[in-house]
C-alpha cells in the first residue's frame, strides 16, 4: 500500500497548499503519510534505522558520514527538529563541510526555518560549482517565504544544469500553483510527468492541478494509472474529497506560507 500512502500524503499536503490554509508549516518531502496503515514488511523500519544510525554516530561523533546518515534517518522518521539540532552541531564541528551544510539546510526547510535555511544553503555551494539539488531546495524555501518569482529563478538555474529534471519541474509547477497560475502549473507538471523519470508524486500533483481546473475525469484517469483497483478507488475518492473541499473554501489558491508537497528529494 506504499503507493496509496504516498498519494494520500501528497494530495492532502498539496490541497492545503492550494487552499492557503495559513500558518508557517513544514515542507513535506513525502517521507511520511496521512494514512495510518503500516508499510509493507519489505520496507525498513524507520525507528530501527534511527537506532542504528545513532549508535554509529555515537561511536564516532567526528565522522561526517555518520552525521549525515544519522540526520537522514531522523528526517526519514519524521524527527525534523532533532535532525536540525543534530546537524547544527555537526556543522559547528565541521564548519567548512558543504555536504553537512546542505543536509542542515534541508533539515531547516523541513522544520519550517526557511530564512535560516537559505542562509545555510547559500554556504553549501558556490556560483562556480552550483548544486542543482540545493538550488531546488532553495527555491522551495523562497516559495514558502512568498518570494515566488525569486524561487522560480532558482528552479530555472537548476534546470539549466539538469534539463528536464522531473523533481525540479514538479517544484516549479507547485510554485505556480501557489500563485493560482494553474495553466503554468499544469505545463510544468506535464513536462515532469512525460520525462519517463518521474515518480508517483509527480503524477499525483498533476492530477490535483488538473482537478482544480475542473477536469475531474482527466484527473481521475491519471490517478488510476498503474494502480490496483482497490487502491485506485481509494485514491480517487480522496482526490474528490480534496477538490470538493477546495470548492467550499473561499481561500482556494491563496498564496501564503503553506506547505509544498513533493518538493525535491533532499536525500
HELIX and SHEET records of a PDB file:
HELIX    1   1 UNK A    2  UNK A   19  1                                  18    
HELIX    2   2 UNK A   46  UNK A   59  1                                  14    
HELIX    3   3 UNK A   64  UNK A   76  1                                  13    
HELIX    4   4 UNK A   80  UNK A   93  1                                  14    
HELIX    5   5 UNK A   98  UNK A  110  1                                  13    
HELIX    6   6 UNK A  114  UNK A  122  1                                   9    
HELIX    7   7 UNK A  132  UNK A  144  1                                  13    
HELIX    8   8 UNK A  148  UNK A  161  1                                  14    
HELIX    9   9 UNK A  166  UNK A  178  1                                  13    
HELIX   10  10 UNK A  182  UNK A  193  1                                  12    
HELIX   11  11 UNK A  200  UNK A  212  1                                  13    
HELIX   12  12 UNK A  216  UNK A  224  1                                   9    
HELIX   13  13 UNK A  229  UNK A  248  1                                  20    
END                                                                             
